[in-house]
Amino acid sequence: KLKLELRQMESRRANWETCASALNSLSNHESGSKASLKEALYESRSVLSQAERRADQLTADSENDGMEISDFEEDENSEDIEALREAIDLLHEVENATDRAEAMLQRYMESLNSRPERREEIQDRLRDLDKLGKMMGKGIRTATS
């Protein structure tokens, strides 16, 4: 039973380390995906703002000159700007999902965090049992197998 508990604790520790690595990948502010995502979102919002200003300026200029907007060769139209808004919405959803995933990983890691004093207690008891088994002529490994 003690060996099983120790193996489970070791397995949980290994899972914790893997989780920590995943969490680090998500939240690494220098080169991680979260930082890249925030940068992409910021830049996309900037592009949208510039596109909206150009569209507004084109509308104002065409009204002042009495020309139709269709008289201009447009690089972007309202559909393109709407598609950019949708892309920004998607990036924002991904950012929120990343934040939620980070929080879930953190909670899972906390649930895996075993008590180090319990681990030491188990190891001490196994050593004592092994010594006792040797005194009786059997080691703990053969006595518990």
C-alpha positions in Angstrom: 0.0 0.0 0.0 2.8 2.4 0.8 4.6 1.7 -2.4 1.5 2.2 -4.4 0.9 5.6 -2.6 4.5 6.6 -3.3 4.1 5.6 -7.0 1.0 7.7 -7.2 2.7 10.6 -5.6 5.6 10.3 -8.1 3.1 10.1 -11.0 1.3 13.2 -9.7 4.7 15.0 -9.4 5.5 14.1 -13.0 2.1 15.4 -14.1 2.6 18.6 -12.1 5.9 19.2 -13.9 4.3 18.6 -17.3 1.5 21.0 -16.4 4.0 23.6 -15.2 5.8 23.4 -18.6 2.5 23.8 -20.4 1.6 26.8 -18.2 4.9 28.3 -18.8 4.4 28.0 -22.5 1.1 29.7 -22.3 2.1 32.5 -20.0 5.7 33.2 -21.0 5.6 37.0 -21.6 8.8 37.2 -23.6 8.2 34.7 -26.3 5.2 32.6 -25.4 2.0 32.2 -27.3 0.1 34.5 -25.0 2.4 37.4 -25.7 2.3 36.7 -29.4 -1.5 36.6 -29.2 -1.7 39.9 -27.4 0.6 41.5 -29.9 -1.5 40.1 -32.8 -4.6 41.5 -31.2 -3.1 44.9 -30.6 -1.7 45.1 -34.2 -5.0 44.0 -35.7 -6.9 46.6 -33.7 -4.5 49.2 -35.0 -5.0 48.0 -38.6 -8.7 48.1 -38.1 -8.6 51.7 -36.8 -6.5 52.8 -39.7 -8.8 51.1 -42.2 -11.9 52.7 -40.6 -10.2 56.1 -40.8 -9.3 55.7 -44.4 -12.9 54.6 -45.2 -14.3 57.6 -43.3 -11.9 59.9 -45.1 -12.8 58.4 -48.5 -16.5 58.9 -47.7 -16.0 62.6 -46.6 -13.8 63.3 -49.6 -16.3 61.8 -52.0 -19.1 63.8 -50.5 -17.2 67.0 -50.7 -16.2 66.4 -54.4 -19.6 65.1 -55.4 -18.2 61.8 -56.5 -19.3 58.3 -55.9 -17.2 56.1 -53.7 -17.3 53.5 -56.5 -15.4 56.0 -58.7 -12.4 55.2 -56.6 -10.4 52.0 -56.8 -10.9 50.8 -53.3 -8.2 48.7 -51.6 -10.7 47.7 -49.0 -14.4 47.9 -48.8 -16.9 47.5 -46.0 -16.8 43.7 -46.3 -13.1 43.7 -45.8 -13.3 45.9 -42.8 -16.1 43.7 -41.4 -13.9 40.6 -42.0 -11.1 42.3 -40.0 -13.6 43.0 -37.2 -14.5 39.3 -37.1 -10.8 38.4 -37.1 -10.3 40.6 -34.1 -13.3 39.1 -32.4 -11.8 35.6 -33.0 -8.4 36.7 -31.6 -10.2 38.1 -28.5 -12.1 34.8 -28.0 -8.8 32.9 -28.3 -7.2 35.3 -25.8 -10.1 34.6 -23.4 -9.9 30.9 -24.0 -6.1 31.0 -23.3 -6.7 32.8 -20.0 -9.3 30.2 -19.0 -7.0 27.3 -20.0 -4.2 28.9 -18.0 -6.4 29.2 -14.9 -7.6 25.6 -15.3 -4.1 24.3 -15.6 -3.1 26.2 -12.5 -6.1 24.7 -10.5 -5.1 21.2 -11.7 -1.5 21.8 -10.7 -2.7 22.9 -7.2 -4.8 19.7 -6.9 -1.7 17.6 -7.8 0.5 19.3 -5.2 1.2 16.5 -2.8 2.4 17.0 0.7 6.2 16.5 0.8 6.1 15.6 4.5 3.8 12.6 3.6 6.2 11.5 0.9 9.1 11.6 3.4 7.0 9.7 6.0 6.2 6.9 3.4 9.9 6.6 2.5 10.9 6.4 6.1 8.3 3.7 6.8 9.4 1.7 3.8 13.0 1.9 5.0 12.0 0.8 8.5 10.0 -2.1 7.0 12.9 -3.0 4.8 15.2 -3.1 7.8 12.7 -5.1 9.8 12.4 -7.5 6.9 16.2 -7.9 6.6 16.3 -8.6 10.3 13.7 -11.4 9.8 15.7 -12.7 6.8 13.6 -11.1 4.0 13.9 -7.7 2.4 10.8 -5.5 2.0 10.9 -6.1 -1.8 10.5 -9.9 -1.4 8.3 -9.6 1.7 5.7 -7.3 -0.1 5.9 -8.9 -3.6 
